[in-house]
Amino acid sequence: METQYKIFSKPCEFQLGVVDPDKLPATGLPEVAFIGRSNVGKSSLINAILGRRVARTSGHPGHTRQLNFFLLDTQFYIVDMPGYGYAAAPKSEIARWRRLINNYLQNRASLRRLYILVDSRHGLKPSDIQMLELVAQYPVSTQIIFTKVDKVAKSHLIVLQEEVQKQLQRFPMCHPEIIAASSENRTGLEELRASIVGATGL
């Protein structure tokens, strides 16, 4: 616990934002990436696990439009990826996001864990399944995080977890443990930090 706390309390700086897949940086360091439907609470959760505001948050879906790389204590990168499932975005923009995400997942040897965030109020949406099917094409270790669990009853969460675990059986790249988290009441943050430390090998 102490080791995890020290790592996440160390300096974390935004390094660069990438919109062109041909300009992905060769960092030489391990990375963990966060992706999910637009407005799932991705940037808020990243800020919560770091205990400070580094990722920009917005009430408007589709705010993150690039791969944002944050360097934590020169040890590993946290990557905030564009949200998906935002139908109001221009088709050309959606196509560009897809190319960027596909290229990143396909060619990123330094990616140690992809965290797919799912709103606990809604469970897996068709766009989440589509993302899982995409990731299944690549050798990427993946783990599901339920977000906003402070907004649902514990009984709902238990049923949801059972349902989603059944749905995940056809995706062997998924970690069997689902993390239930909230950036509001800090539920699951230590569990998520431990997962990141384990995935990056620190």
C-alpha positions in Angstrom: 0.0 0.0 0.0 2.8 2.4 1.0 4.7 1.7 -2.2 1.7 2.3 -4.4 1.0 5.6 -2.6 4.5 6.8 -3.1 4.5 6.1 -6.8 1.2 7.9 -7.5 2.1 10.9 -5.3 5.2 11.6 -7.4 5.4 14.2 -10.2 3.1 13.5 -13.2 3.3 15.8 -16.2 1.5 16.0 -19.5 4.0 15.1 -22.2 2.2 15.3 -25.5 -1.1 14.8 -27.3 -1.1 12.7 -30.5 -3.7 13.0 -33.2 -1.6 11.4 -36.0 -0.9 7.7 -35.7 2.4 8.2 -37.5 3.6 10.4 -34.7 3.2 8.1 -31.7 6.3 8.5 -29.5 8.8 5.7 -28.9 9.0 6.2 -25.2 10.8 3.0 -24.1 8.7 3.0 -20.9 5.6 0.9 -20.0 2.2 2.4 -20.5 -1.3 1.8 -19.3 -4.2 3.3 -21.3 -7.8 4.3 -20.4 -10.7 4.2 -22.9 -14.4 4.1 -22.6 -17.6 5.6 -24.0 -17.8 9.4 -24.1 -18.7 10.9 -20.7 -18.0 7.7 -18.8 -15.8 9.6 -16.3 -12.4 8.6 -17.8 -10.5 11.8 -17.1 -12.0 12.2 -13.7 -10.9 8.7 -12.7 -7.3 9.4 -13.9 -7.2 12.5 -11.8 -8.6 10.6 -8.8 -5.9 7.9 -8.9 -3.2 10.5 -9.2 -4.7 12.7 -6.4 -4.5 15.8 -8.6 -6.0 17.3 -11.7 -3.8 16.5 -14.7 -6.4 15.2 -17.2 -8.9 17.8 -18.5 -12.5 17.0 -17.6 -15.6 18.2 -19.4 -19.3 17.8 -19.2 -19.5 17.6 -22.9 -19.1 14.1 -24.5 -16.2 13.6 -26.9 -14.0 16.2 -25.2 -10.8 14.1 -25.4 -9.9 14.0 -29.1 -6.3 12.8 -29.0 -4.1 10.3 -27.2 -2.9 12.3 -24.1 0.4 11.0 -22.6 1.1 11.7 -19.0 4.5 10.7 -17.5 4.5 9.5 -13.9 7.8 10.0 -12.2 9.7 9.0 -15.4 8.6 5.4 -14.6 5.6 4.8 -16.8 3.0 6.6 -19.0 -0.8 6.9 -18.4 -2.6 7.4 -21.7 -6.0 9.1 -21.8 -7.6 7.9 -25.1 -10.5 9.5 -27.0 -14.0 8.4 -26.0 -16.1 6.3 -28.3 -19.8 6.0 -29.0 -20.4 9.7 -29.4 -22.8 9.8 -32.3 -23.0 13.6 -32.5 -19.3 13.9 -33.6 -18.7 14.4 -37.4 -18.2 11.2 -39.3 -14.8 12.3 -40.4 -13.8 12.9 -36.8 -15.1 9.5 -35.7 -13.1 7.8 -38.6 -10.0 9.7 -37.5 -10.4 8.5 -33.9 -10.8 4.9 -35.1 -7.7 5.0 -37.2 -5.7 6.5 -34.3 -7.1 3.9 -31.7 -6.6 1.0 -34.1 -3.0 2.0 -34.8 -2.2 2.5 -31.2 -3.6 -0.9 -30.1 -2.0 -2.8 -33.0 1.5 -1.4 -32.8 2.1 -0.5 -29.1 4.5 -3.0 -27.6 4.9 -0.8 -24.5 1.1 -1.0 -23.7 0.9 -3.3 -20.7 -2.8 -2.9 -19.8 -5.8 -1.3 -21.5 -8.6 -0.3 -19.0 -12.0 -0.2 -20.6 -14.3 2.0 -18.5 -18.0 1.1 -18.3 -20.7 3.2 -16.7 -22.1 1.1 -13.8 -25.5 2.6 -14.3 -25.8 1.1 -17.8 -23.5 -1.9 -18.1 -21.9 -3.0 -21.4 -23.4 -1.0 -24.4 -23.1 -2.2 -28.0 -20.2 0.2 -28.5 -18.4 -1.4 -25.5 -18.8 -4.8 -27.1 -17.5 -3.4 -30.4 -14.4 -2.1 -28.6 -13.8 -5.5 -26.9 -14.1 -7.2 -30.3 -11.6 -4.8 -31.7 -9.1 -5.3 -28.8 -9.5 -9.1 -29.1 -7.7 -8.8 -32.5 -4.5 -7.7 -30.7 -2.3 -9.1 -27.9 -3.4 -6.5 -25.4 -4.1 -7.3 -21.8 -7.5 -5.7 -20.9 -9.4 -5.0 -17.7 -12.9 -3.6 -17.2 -13.5 -0.8 -14.7 -17.0 0.1 -13.6 -17.2 3.8 -13.1 -19.6 6.0 -11.0 -20.4 3.2 -8.6 -21.4 5.7 -6.0 -24.5 6.3 -8.1 -25.8 2.7 -8.0 -27.0 0.4 -5.2 -24.7 -2.4 -4.1 -27.3 -5.0 -5.1 -27.4 -3.5 -8.7 -23.6 -3.7 -8.8 -23.5 -7.4 -7.8 -26.0 -8.3 -10.5 -24.2 -6.2 -13.1 -20.8 -7.8 -12.3 -22.3 -11.3 -12.7 -23.8 -10.3 -16.1 -20.7 -8.6 -17.4 -18.4 -11.5 -16.3 -20.6 -13.8 -18.4 -20.4 -11.5 -21.4 -16.6 -11.4 -21.0 -16.2 -15.1 -21.2 -15.7 -14.9 -25.0 -12.9 -12.3 -24.6 -9.9 -14.3 -23.1 -7.7 -11.2 -23.2 -9.8 -9.7 -20.4 -8.5 -9.8 -16.8 -11.1 -11.9 -14.8 -11.3 -9.2 -12.1 -13.6 -6.2 -12.7 -12.7 -3.1 -10.7 -15.6 -1.1 -9.3 -14.5 2.5 -8.9 -15.7 6.0 -8.2 -13.8 9.3 -8.6 -16.4 10.9 -6.2 -16.1 8.7 -3.1 -12.7 7.1 -4.0 -14.1 3.6 -4.1 -11.7 1.1 -5.8 -8.8 3.6 -6.3 -6.3 1.5 -4.3 -7.4 -1.6 -6.2 -6.8 0.2 -9.4 -3.5 1.6 -8.4 -2.4 -2.0 -7.4 -3.5 -3.2 -10.8 -1.5 -0.5 -12.6 1.6 -1.3 -10.5 1.3 -5.0 -11.3 0.7 -4.4 -15.0 3.7 -2.1 -15.4 6.0 -4.4 -13.4 7.0 -1.7 -10.9 
